[in-house]
Amino acid sequence: MAGAYGLDLNVLPEIWRRLKVPPSERDEIFESLLLMEGSALEFMHKKKAGQ
C-alpha cells in the first residue's frame, strides 16, 4: 500500500538466461540496475510527496 518499493531481483537468473548475458557482465549490470532502481524510487517518492 506504500507504493513502489523496488525491483523483484528474484527474476534475474531467468533474465540472464533468456537474454544470454555472459556471467562476466552480470556484476556490472546488477550494479547499474540498483543505481537505476534507487534513482527511480527516489523520483517516485518525491513525486508522490508533491515535492
C-alpha positions as CSV (number, residue, x, y, z in Angstrom):
1,M,0.0,0.0,0.0
2,A,3.0,2.3,0.3
3,G,3.6,2.3,-3.4
4,A,6.7,1.2,-5.3
5,Y,9.4,-0.3,-3.1
6,G,11.9,-1.9,-5.5
7,L,12.5,-4.4,-8.3
8,D,11.9,-8.1,-7.9
9,L,15.5,-9.3,-8.2
10,N,14.4,-12.9,-7.9
11,V,13.8,-12.9,-11.6
12,L,17.4,-12.1,-12.6
13,P,18.5,-15.7,-13.2
14,E,15.8,-16.1,-15.7
15,I,16.5,-12.8,-17.3
16,W,20.3,-13.6,-17.6
17,R,19.4,-17.0,-19.2
18,R,16.8,-15.6,-21.7
19,L,19.0,-12.7,-22.8
20,K,22.1,-14.9,-22.7
21,V,24.0,-12.4,-20.6
22,P,27.6,-13.6,-20.0
23,P,28.4,-14.2,-16.3
24,S,31.4,-11.8,-16.7
25,E,28.9,-8.9,-17.4
26,R,26.4,-9.6,-14.7
27,D,28.0,-7.8,-11.8
28,E,28.3,-4.5,-13.7
29,I,24.7,-4.9,-15.0
30,F,23.5,-5.6,-11.5
31,E,25.2,-2.5,-10.1
32,S,23.6,-0.4,-12.8
33,L,20.2,-1.9,-12.1
34,L,20.5,-1.0,-8.4
35,L,21.5,2.5,-9.3
36,M,18.6,3.0,-11.7
37,E,16.2,1.4,-9.1
38,G,17.4,3.8,-6.4
39,S,17.0,6.9,-8.7
40,A,13.6,5.8,-9.9
41,L,12.3,5.1,-6.3
42,E,13.6,8.5,-5.1
43,F,11.9,10.2,-8.0
44,M,8.6,8.4,-7.5
45,H,8.6,9.1,-3.7
46,K,9.3,12.8,-4.2
47,K,6.6,13.0,-6.8
48,K,4.1,11.2,-4.5
49,A,5.0,13.6,-1.7
50,G,4.4,16.6,-4.0
51,Q,7.9,17.8,-4.0
